Amino acid sequence: MFTSPHFTIESQYPITKIEFHHRDGQLLAGGLMNGQVALWDMRTSSTNVGISDIRNGHRDPVLSLKWIQSKTNSEFLTGSSDGQIMWWDIRNLKEPTDTVLLDLSQSDVDDTPEWIHWGRSHAVACIDYHFSIPIRFMIGTKSGYVFDGNRKGKTVLEKIPTTYKCHYGQVYSVHRNPAFLKNFLTIGDWQAKIWAEETKESQIMWTKNYDIRLTDGQWSNSKPSVFYTTRSDGFMDCWDVLQHQTKPILSIKVSDNRLNCIKCHEDGALIAVGDECGKARVIEMNDWFVTPGPYDRARLTA
């Protein structure tokens, strides 16, 4: 039934972020308000089957969490406004397997006091990860930067080799185009912007300046020219960059309340949208938004 939950998980502390495992649909990893991470197995119970030690977790609430590709399929990464990125393995959740503090000013021989490193670090607002490029990840920060990361790096500067100044305020969403991985979408300020990895100086396409704040955005998983944005006035905008670059081709009034998040199903037809009152809505898009035309890919490449 749509009116009652299929399963309810319980937590001792408020959950700020939660994600299903990419292969096992019964496992969920979650980030908590106090900086800990936890694991739930729907086959076992509604309470967590593992939780990190509070001394080894984030100092602030976990704001982003992504499962990542690994040999054991047991790892995920988290980001927080404390300026840290942490990698975790569900086989031992007591402490992270790796940690990066996003202070890009430090060096290998830096003897700067720890409190200065914390003060210079960039607060993490969102993370994007694609399994087709398993060692790469993207970080959106509250200072308006997007970092293109590399897991194989040894130092902070090797792990964060590329920086983009995308917005003046917080980056609410960063998302690679599933069909064109070198292009990514960012949401921040009152605009949505499209970037190319090779062009660091400026975005290659951007929307108008809205009168209302944008809150989230995502590319379609089936039609590479389409993306969706959510607004704080309850509207969802549908964009197709092959049709219009300055205005959405469709705006849908989804809720009377602020929309907080959006997720596109892998086949592209269904879109889930959540608002600030805790309500989730599923929208089914017609075939025009789902199936690409025969020349769309070539036109978008051009």
Secondary structure, DSSP 8 states (H G I E B T S, - for coil): --SS-S-----SS-EEEEEE-SS-TTEEEEEETTS-EEEEETTT-SS-SEE--GGGS-SS-EEEEEE---SSS-EEEEEETTSEEEEEETTBTTS-SEEEE--TT--TT----HHHHHHHS--EEEEE--TTSTTEEEEEETTSEEEEEETT-SSHHHHS-EEEE--SS-EEEEEE-SS-TTEEEEEETTEEEEEETT--SS-SEE----SS-EEEEEE-SS-TTEEEEEETTSEEEEEETTT-SSS-SEEEE--SS-EEEEEE-TTSSEEEEEETTS-EEEEE--HHHHS--TTHHHHHH-
